[in-house]
Amino acid sequence: MSMPFYVSPEQIIKDKADYARKGIARGRSVIVLQYQGGILFVAENPSRALHKISEIYDRIGFAAVGKYNEFENLRVAGVRLADMRGYAYDRRDVTGRSLANAYAQTLGTIFTETPKPFEVEIVVAEVGSTMAEDQLYRLMFDGSVADEHGYVAMGGSAEAISGGLAEGWSEGLGLAEALRLAVGLLGRFGAETERTLPSGQLEVAVLDRSRPRRTFSRITGSRLDELLA
């Protein structure tokens, strides 16, 4: 009688984590950072149809790296959850923290109970009336969540980009300064050689704290060129 094949739980978890990290590392990086007027999202993304950055609710944005079909499913689920909660209770009851908790539970369940984990890393951002009230939550493939301050970098070059953000970011940055900082770091660390990224290779959006309700807006075309100039 042959012995059954055995793999320790520790090894299974390690293999899943390594698999997910490799998938995420293949994706182009995304930067989310606070600026004086709100929260800025910048991604290297030449596609005009497949977005890495999206709106979830009135003052909440979403950014992701990894497999598109997996983080798109998470985005749609987040939109539905936010709409249902806002309709059943009050729009003010929909918060970035509650969405981050829901995503953490979903990702954690998928990581532990299914053979293949999601190859995704996401950020849920909520803009407040002041910079001190802004919220940035970074969620990993295994459901772990971190409350970040100032900036977040995701993707294959996240470590190097985070080092550049630590040197160049400050609370007083304006929109144009923050955008040029993020684009410069994506061009410097997003590939093997340093590049200058044109506006056509970028996906840019903001959560503008000065807007009364729908704070999310995309920055494209001539406005993006003007800010990058």
N, C-alpha and C positions, 0 to 999 in steps of 0.2 A: 504494500500500500504506500503510495507516494505521499510525502509530507506536503501540506498546503503551503502555498507561497505566502510569506509574511513580510509586510513592510511596516515599520514602526510609525505611529501617529506623528512623531516629530519629523520623520523623513518626508511623509506625505505633505505636511504643512510647508516644509522648506521647499519641496519641489514645486508646489503650487505658487509660492511667493516668488521663486526664481522665474517661473514661467511668466507670471504677470509682469514682473519688472522688465523682462526682456521685451515683451510686447509694448509696454509703455515707452521704453527707451527708443524704440524705432520711430515714434511720433515726433512731429515738429513741436517746438516748445510754445507755451502760452504764458504770458505775464499778466498778472492782475495787481494793480497798485493804486493806492490812494493818492489823490491830488487835492488841491485846495477846494475845488468845486464838486468833488464827488469821488467816484471810483472808475478807473480806466481799465479796459480789457484790450490786450494787444496779442494777436496770434499771427504766426506765419501760416497763411492759408490761401493758396491761389484760387481755390474753388469759390465761385459765387453762389453755389446752391447748397453745399454741404457745410453748414456752419459749426464752428467750435464754440461760439459765443452766442448766447441767446437770453431772452427775457423769460423769467419764471412768473413774476407777479409785479405789482405796482412798483416796489422799491427793491426788488430782488433780481439779481442776475446770476447766470450760470456759465461756467467755462469748463472745458474738458480736453483731455488728451487721451489717446489710445484708439481702440477700435470704434469706428463711427457708429455702427449699428448698436453696440452695447451702450455707449453713453447717450445716444439718441433715445433709446428706450427709457433710460433713467430720466432724461429731460422731460419727456412726455408724461411720465408718471408723476414727476414733480409738479408740472403744470396742472394736471388733473387734481392732485391732492390740494394744491393751493386754491384752486377754484372752488372745490367742494367745501373746504374749511371757511373760505371767505363768504360763500353763499349761505352756509348753515349757521355761521356765527356772526363775525364781523370782519371787515377787510383788515382791521388792525390786529386781528388774531393770527394772521399769516405772517410769520417771521422767518428770518434766515436760520435761526437756531432750530426751530421746529422742523424745517425742511432738512437741515443737516442731520438731525437725529434720525429722521425717517430714512434718508439715504444710507446712514451708517448701519442701521438695522438691516436694510436690504442687502447691502454689499457684504456685511458680515455673514448673513445667512447663505448667500450664494457661495462665498469663499469656503465655508465649512461643510456645506451639505451637498454641493455639486462637484462632479469630477473636474470641471474646468472653471477656474475663477474668471471674473470679468477683468479684461486688460484695460482698465481705465483708472484715471485719476481726475478728480473734479474739484472745483471751487464753487461754493455758494457764497455770494456777496450780497450784503444788504446795506444800502446807503442810509445814513441817519441825517438829522438836521445839522449836526456838526461832525468834524472828523473824529472826535472822541466817541461818537455813537455809531460810527461805521463798524460793520462786522464782516470778517473774512474767515470762512471755514474751509479748510483743506481736507478732503476725504480720499483715503487710499483704497486700493483694490480690496483690502481685507476688512474694510469697515472702520478702521481707525480714523479718528477725526482730530484735527488740531485747530485751535483758535489762533489765527495769525494776526499780526499787526503790521500795517504799512504796505507790505507787498508779499506776493507769492509767485514762484516760478514753478512750472510743471513741464514734464517731458524729458527727452534724452539729455538735454544740456542744463537741467534745472540747477545742479550744484554750482556750476560755473556762473550761470546767470544770477543766482542768488548772491554770490560773492560780489558781482558788479553792482547789484542793487544796493547791497549793504554800504558800498562806497559812495554811490551816486544819489541815493534817494534821501529826501528830507521832507518834513511835513509842509513846508511852504511852497512846494513845486506847483506851478501853474500847469494847465492842460498841455500846452505846446512843449514845455520843458519835460514833463513826464513822458509824453509820447516819444520825443526824440531820444530820451534815455532808454526806453523800452526797445524801440526799433534798433538803436545802436547796439544794444546787447544781443538781440536776436541775430543781427548780422554778424557780430563778432564771434558768438559762441554757437550759433545754430547749425553750423556745418564744419567740415574739416578745414576750410579756408575762410578767411574773413570776407564778407560781402557787404554791398550796399543794397538794402532791400527797397525796391520801388513800391509805390502805393498799391499797384496791382497785385502784389504778393502778400498784402496785409489784410487782415480782418480786424477792425477797430470799432469799439463801442464804449459808451459811458453810461454810468448811472449818475445823472445830473441832479444834485441835491436841491437846486433852485426850482425845479419843476414841481408842481403841486401833487401829482399822483403818478402818472406814467413816466417814471424817471429814465427809463432805458431808451437810448437812441443810438443808431449806428452812424459812424462817421465815414463817409465815402466821397469819392469824386474830388471836386475842386476844394472843398473844405479840408479834406485830408491832405491834399497837396500843399495847401496854404500852411497848415500846422507843421508839416514836415520841412518846409522851406527854411 
